[in-house]
């Protein structure tokens, strides 16, 4: 089963969405980057990991090279 893409911006919204999906049986999640991997993304990632539980796979989506170049 492929990971569910989570696009919520606020950590609390991320946690609610992941909790809902985890209770429906999903165990793999990938968060859309909103801060190029910065503090907001780290907070969102922590909220998702806490909500998903120990036996879930949670990560940030890969950033495209174009987005990295634009951020510089």
Secondary structure, DSSP 8 states (H G I E B T S, - for coil): ---EEE---SHHHHHHHHHHHHHTT--EEEE--SSTTSHHHHHHHHHHHHHH-TT-EEEE----HHHHHHH-
